[in-house]
Amino acid sequence: MATSVTASIISFVVIMVLNILYEKVAIWITDFELPRTKTDYENSLTLKMFLFQFVNYYSSCFYIAFAKGKVCDPGGCLIELTTQLTVIMGGKAIWNNIQEVLLPWVKNLIFRCCTRVGSEKVIPRWEQDYQLQPIGKLGLFYEYLEMVIQFGFVTLFVASFPLAPVLALVNNLFEIRVDAWKITTQFRRMVPEKAQDIGAWQPILQGVAILAVASNAMIIAFTSDMIPRLVYYWSFSVYPYGDHSSHTMQGYINNTLSVFDIQHFSNESRPSQTPYWFNNSTTCRYRDFRYPPGHHRQYEYSIYYWHVIAAKMAFIIVVEHIVYLTKFVLSYVIPDVPYAVREQIKREKYLSQVILHETNLKLVTKRLKPVADTILKHNEVKEEEEMMDLCF
């Protein structure tokens, strides 16, 4: 456990250092592209920054979940994955609060101490606000990035760390107040801008949600020991593994340990001196599902291994289809815009058309009024002339 925690802390430090490098590379590549509009620039930068952060934050977790277990333990490294997630999530939350809150506060404090004057002159409020830290053109971008990375930790590896959503909730409740204090007291007031939607973040969130289904199914299947246990528990009637003859886990541990004859060590791997724990033993046990020595297929994967692999693949396929089907059904049943809001939008649209029609009608009437007055006056003059002609 001490080794796992130390490795997780070192990995977190490396991640934080690489974040600085990846951020500069992403901005440099986006500037080199010369996007046509600001929206194109933000979407391009968002995609690149997320891909860099995705590889930086999640690569170690994917390695522990799906690759390292094949080397260190066939049963998986679930505890080590949980430790890695805990250290990275907790360290990231603490580091972000230091970087986003403590650093601007210290800068403002130093600026006030350096610019303090001895007079009793009262500085206007707008000038005091201008002396605060600038928010920067990517201020809100980093808030979105932080939430999306946290969303990835909560969804991609929740099967190995079920406490992650609770920690994320506590962190977000705390960060709401911290961000409010930061924006209102430590930074200049932001200039509001209109936006049609959240841009490239929406498809990124959808992609992470889809990937999370496959990721959690594979973590349960390959990293945990659930599927081998279920196969052993339910296979007594068809392929009786071990000595059990009913639904029981008796003999499971012994069934997961394969036998190896120490005489079969190769010259490169044979120890120079026989370790003391062997004593007079000629065999040893290791965690795997292989045929024992003396079998005509010795040290090859046993039938139990292939049954477990088939069960794992079936589990992944079934879980993915069930979750995706549920997602699409809920997405279809629950509308993006509620019925009452949709009717209100139609009413506002109708009222806008009525107001626009009345405005256009008034405009046309106002423009045609001089013409109508001229025609009316001309008709009156013509009638008077006709009356005069009749009198004479």
VOGU-3710 file (C-alpha; in Angstrom, 3 decimals, decimal comma):
1> matsvtasii> 0,000/0,000/0,000  2,843/2,420/0,807  4,433/1,682/-2,562  1,108/2,177/-4,345  0,439/5,519/-2,622  3,978/6,747/-3,319  3,705/5,778/-6,978  0,334/7,570/-7,219  1,788/10,756/-5,712  4,729/10,695/-8,122
11> sfvvimvlni> 2,329/10,114/-11,006  0,212/13,073/-9,871  3,269/15,370/-9,732  4,256/14,310/-13,262  0,688/14,939/-14,464  0,691/18,476/-13,051  4,032/19,248/-14,707  2,908/17,854/-18,056  -0,305/19,891/-17,859  1,724/23,082/-18,221
21> lyekvaiwit> 3,529/21,719/-21,265  0,394/20,325/-22,909  -1,461/23,602/-22,432  1,236/25,568/-24,238  1,396/22,994/-27,045  -2,393/23,030/-27,520  -2,515/26,838/-27,681  0,460/26,918/-30,067  -1,124/24,388/-32,437  -4,472/26,215/-32,395
31> dfelprtktd> -2,811/29,590/-33,085  -0,889/27,974/-35,928  -4,161/26,834/-37,521  -5,481/30,433/-37,746  -9,203/29,643/-37,211  -11,590/31,940/-39,056  -13,845/32,910/-36,144  -13,613/33,027/-32,381  -16,044/30,114/-32,110  -13,860/27,982/-34,384
41> yensltlkmf> -10,830/28,901/-32,298  -12,508/27,949/-29,027  -13,856/24,651/-30,397  -10,476/23,688/-31,845  -8,656/24,580/-28,626  -11,266/22,746/-26,554  -10,821/19,521/-28,500  -7,015/19,626/-28,396  -6,850/20,576/-24,735  -9,257/17,800/-23,760
51> lfqfvnyyss> -7,346/15,170/-25,748  -4,093/16,184/-24,070  -5,720/16,176/-20,636  -7,445/12,868/-21,372  -4,153/11,142/-22,125  -2,380/12,884/-19,258  -4,920/12,115/-16,521  -6,412/8,806/-17,589  -3,517/6,917/-19,232  -2,108/5,688/-15,905
61> cfyiafakgk> -5,580/4,593/-14,761  -6,232/2,682/-17,984  -2,811/1,067/-17,693  -3,445/-0,098/-14,133  -6,945/-1,305/-14,959  -6,302/-3,246/-18,169  -2,553/-3,781/-18,670  -0,747/-3,963/-15,362  -3,003/-6,695/-13,998  -1,763/-9,046/-16,698
71> vcdpggclie> 1,764/-8,635/-15,338  1,433/-8,255/-11,590  -1,742/-10,189/-10,808  -4,151/-12,122/-13,038  -6,890/-11,119/-10,612  -6,372/-7,458/-11,444  -5,073/-4,395/-9,603  -8,381/-2,994/-8,357  -7,001/-1,696/-5,057  -4,114/0,043/-6,800
81> lttqltvimg> -6,536/1,612/-9,300  -8,668/2,908/-6,426  -5,571/4,381/-4,773  -4,528/6,063/-8,009  -7,974/7,598/-8,508  -8,143/8,809/-4,906  -4,746/10,503/-5,029  -5,317/12,120/-8,441  -8,861/13,339/-7,699  -7,987/14,635/-4,247
91> gkaiwnniqe> -4,697/16,165/-5,330  -6,295/17,805/-8,361  -9,034/19,378/-6,227  -6,514/20,752/-3,711  -4,159/22,011/-6,414  -6,969/23,726/-8,342  -8,153/25,558/-5,233  -4,601/26,713/-4,509  -4,084/27,815/-8,096  -7,473/29,475/-8,584
101> vllpwvknli> -8,066/31,038/-5,153  -4,900/31,378/-3,108  -2,709/32,610/-5,968  -4,997/35,542/-7,055  -5,533/36,494/-3,399  -1,760/36,653/-2,776  -1,213/38,675/-5,976  -3,896/41,205/-4,989  -2,480/41,439/-1,477  1,034/42,107/-2,791
111> frcctrvgse> -0,307/44,685/-5,265  -2,197/46,542/-2,532  0,856/46,567/-0,272  3,111/47,866/-3,064  0,712/50,630/-4,211  -0,400/51,844/-0,784  -0,112/55,644/-0,364  0,007/57,696/2,792  -2,810/60,084/1,888  -6,409/59,670/3,030
121> kviprweqdy> -7,688/59,803/-0,562  -10,636/57,496/-1,143  -10,312/55,478/-4,357  -13,562/55,005/-6,307  -15,041/51,553/-6,354  -14,612/51,103/-10,118  -10,910/51,909/-9,774  -10,548/49,419/-6,927  -12,196/46,745/-9,090  -9,876/47,544/-11,980
131> qlqpigklgl> -6,882/46,862/-9,749  -8,007/43,246/-9,297  -6,650/40,350/-11,350  -7,811/40,084/-14,994  -10,006/37,100/-15,684  -8,307/36,317/-19,005  -9,903/35,258/-22,278  -9,751/31,586/-21,244  -11,029/32,063/-17,694  -14,306/30,207/-18,162
141> fyeylemviq> -12,592/27,654/-20,412  -10,587/26,246/-17,507  -13,734/25,949/-15,386  -15,356/23,835/-18,103  -12,187/21,763/-18,486  -12,036/21,098/-14,762  -15,646/19,901/-14,686  -15,223/17,681/-17,748  -12,076/16,034/-16,339  -13,902/15,439/-13,066
151> fgfvtlfvas> -16,853/14,000/-15,004  -14,426/11,582/-16,639  -13,065/10,398/-13,284  -16,588/9,945/-11,918  -17,913/7,979/-14,903  -14,981/6,145/-16,491  -13,768/4,362/-13,342  -16,757/4,453/-11,006  -16,887/0,642/-10,897  -13,515/0,546/-9,132
161> fplapvlalv> -14,083/3,674/-7,022  -17,813/4,014/-6,129  -16,995/6,808/-3,683  -15,906/9,097/-6,550  -19,392/10,635/-7,179  -19,736/11,510/-3,483  -16,308/13,151/-3,416  -17,143/15,029/-6,615  -20,431/16,254/-5,100  -18,708/17,500/-1,944
171> nnlfeirvda> -15,987/19,163/-4,009  -18,528/20,885/-6,267  -20,632/22,154/-3,348  -17,496/23,630/-1,830  -16,230/25,002/-5,135  -19,504/26,808/-5,905  -18,942/29,131/-2,948  -15,207/29,371/-3,514  -15,670/30,338/-7,174  -18,342/32,878/-6,212
181> wkittqfrrm> -15,965/34,502/-3,727  -13,123/34,380/-6,246  -15,090/35,956/-9,112  -16,702/38,687/-7,012  -13,706/39,725/-4,890  -10,459/38,699/-6,583  -11,036/39,191/-10,322  -12,283/42,004/-12,486  -15,859/41,827/-13,599  -16,238/39,680/-16,688
191> vpekaqdiga> -17,677/41,112/-19,875  -20,851/39,138/-20,665  -21,049/37,502/-24,081  -23,839/35,687/-25,854  -23,397/31,993/-26,642  -25,658/29,627/-28,545  -24,557/26,588/-26,503  -21,520/25,234/-24,655  -19,727/24,541/-27,941  -17,471/21,524/-28,293
201> wqpilqgvai> -17,970/20,536/-24,657  -21,353/18,946/-25,431  -20,072/16,256/-27,860  -17,077/15,684/-25,562  -19,376/14,958/-22,617  -21,482/12,651/-24,773  -18,375/10,804/-25,935  -17,100/10,381/-22,367  -20,503/9,052/-21,271  -20,491/6,455/-24,074
211> lavasnamii> -16,894/5,456/-23,345  -17,698/5,161/-19,638  -20,152/2,318/-20,285  -17,530/0,203/-22,047  -14,826/1,191/-19,555  -16,819/0,165/-16,476  -17,988/-3,066/-18,082  -14,385/-3,968/-18,903  -13,199/-3,016/-15,397  -15,802/-5,312/-13,848
221> aftsdmiprl> -14,987/-8,088/-16,312  -11,186/-7,949/-16,469  -9,979/-6,088/-13,373  -12,252/-7,549/-10,734  -12,626/-11,203/-9,773  -16,412/-11,258/-10,190  -16,716/-13,176/-13,473  -14,340/-16,062/-12,511  -16,263/-16,461/-9,263  -19,626/-16,558/-11,036
231> vyywsfsvyp> -18,347/-19,086/-13,582  -17,053/-21,299/-10,783  -20,289/-20,905/-8,816  -22,667/-21,811/-11,678  -20,609/-24,385/-13,587  -20,887/-27,390/-11,262  -23,522/-29,149/-13,407  -21,822/-28,789/-16,826  -18,083/-28,424/-16,187  -17,427/-29,189/-12,521
241> ygdhsshtmq> -14,292/-27,226/-11,639  -12,772/-28,422/-8,419  -14,535/-30,723/-5,974  -17,781/-28,801/-5,443  -21,019/-30,435/-6,575  -23,473/-27,630/-5,846  -23,736/-23,832/-5,788  -20,823/-23,132/-3,492  -17,472/-21,347/-3,564  -15,716/-24,153/-1,722
251> gyinntlsvf> -12,370/-24,891/-3,379  -12,359/-21,703/-5,487  -8,985/-20,392/-4,258  -7,335/-23,744/-4,846  -8,863/-23,849/-8,334  -7,353/-20,459/-9,241  -3,808/-21,596/-8,379  -2,033/-23,517/-11,107  0,871/-25,934/-10,475  4,431/-25,454/-11,763
261> diqhfsnesr> 7,295/-27,936/-11,553  10,416/-26,055/-10,409  12,536/-28,401/-12,531  11,063/-26,719/-15,589  12,699/-23,374/-14,850  14,739/-22,199/-17,813  18,415/-21,536/-17,359  17,857/-17,793/-17,513  15,109/-17,763/-14,888  16,432/-20,535/-12,616
271> psqtpywfnn> 17,625/-19,081/-9,261  21,268/-19,637/-8,396  20,274/-20,989/-5,012  17,014/-22,678/-4,151  14,999/-20,266/-1,962  14,461/-21,400/1,595  10,677/-21,367/1,303  10,777/-24,232/-1,210  12,294/-26,597/1,362  11,899/-30,050/-0,164
281> sttcryrdfr> 9,024/-29,073/-2,469  9,291/-29,860/-6,145  6,325/-27,735/-7,247  4,967/-24,257/-6,624  1,569/-22,606/-7,121  0,832/-19,424/-9,059  -2,293/-17,447/-9,917  -3,470/-18,549/-13,337  -5,691/-21,079/-15,121  -3,284/-23,527/-16,817
291> yppghhrqye> -2,894/-27,277/-17,109  -0,517/-28,870/-14,538  2,819/-30,497/-15,416  2,435/-33,994/-16,767  -0,677/-33,108/-18,731  -0,397/-33,564/-22,485  -1,054/-29,779/-22,786  0,928/-28,752/-19,740  1,180/-25,050/-18,954  -1,324/-24,181/-21,680
301> ysiyywhvia> -4,532/-22,364/-20,812  -7,178/-24,693/-19,395  -10,786/-24,953/-20,498  -11,766/-22,963/-17,404  -9,707/-20,030/-18,679  -11,555/-19,963/-22,003  -14,907/-20,270/-20,267  -14,006/-17,272/-18,115  -12,921/-15,257/-21,175  -16,182/-16,125/-22,966
311> akmafiivve> -18,183/-15,119/-19,886  -16,296/-11,816/-19,653  -16,963/-10,962/-23,308  -20,626/-11,923/-22,966  -20,917/-9,786/-19,841  -19,416/-6,750/-21,608  -21,711/-7,099/-24,622  -24,866/-7,600/-22,548  -24,132/-4,734/-20,134  -23,254/-2,337/-22,967
321> hivyltkfvl> -26,451/-3,087/-24,878  -28,641/-2,800/-21,786  -27,130/0,526/-20,713  -27,120/1,995/-24,234  -30,733/0,906/-24,789  -31,760/2,455/-21,475  -29,904/5,646/-22,355  -31,563/5,994/-25,758  -35,019/5,199/-24,358  -34,656/7,804/-21,613
331> syvipdvpya> -33,280/10,283/-24,127  -36,335/9,747/-26,332  -38,896/9,755/-23,509  -37,512/12,784/-21,673  -37,548/15,778/-24,070  -34,718/18,284/-24,090  -37,308/21,082/-23,844  -40,343/20,483/-21,556  -43,830/20,803/-23,044  -44,716/23,924/-21,024
341> vreqikreky> -41,508/25,660/-22,093  -42,077/24,670/-25,729  -45,601/26,154/-25,646  -44,271/29,318/-24,027  -41,667/29,626/-26,780  -44,414/29,293/-29,419  -46,477/31,967/-27,660  -43,518/34,343/-27,485  -42,796/33,696/-31,147  -46,432/34,438/-32,059
351> lsqvilhetn> -46,466/37,643/-29,992  -43,204/38,720/-31,612  -44,729/38,200/-35,061  -47,835/40,187/-34,062  -45,749/43,058/-32,717  -43,565/43,000/-35,828  -46,625/43,036/-38,091  -48,156/45,971/-36,196  -44,861/47,850/-36,310  -44,549/47,327/-40,061
361> lklvtkrlkp> -48,163/48,408/-40,528  -47,544/51,602/-38,572  -44,412/52,255/-40,601  -46,244/51,795/-43,874  -49,096/54,001/-42,656  -46,665/56,689/-41,581  -44,914/56,628/-44,952  -48,157/56,657/-46,945  -49,819/59,402/-44,909  -48,154/62,335/-46,772
371> vadtilkhne> -49,104/60,733/-50,080  -52,693/60,244/-48,922  -52,898/63,857/-47,699  -51,571/65,098/-51,029  -54,104/63,028/-52,982  -56,942/64,210/-50,714  -55,913/67,832/-51,054  -55,640/67,434/-54,817  -59,156/65,985/-54,972  -60,545/68,839/-52,874
381> vkeeeemmdl> -58,963/71,417/-55,193  -60,316/69,606/-58,225  -63,855/69,555/-56,774  -63,680/73,278/-56,056  -62,604/73,965/-59,635  -65,466/71,876/-60,957  -67,943/73,760/-58,776  -66,617/77,075/-59,991  -66,951/75,931/-63,616  -70,575/75,006/-62,987
391> cf> -71,333/78,389/-61,413  -69,963/80,275/-64,374
//
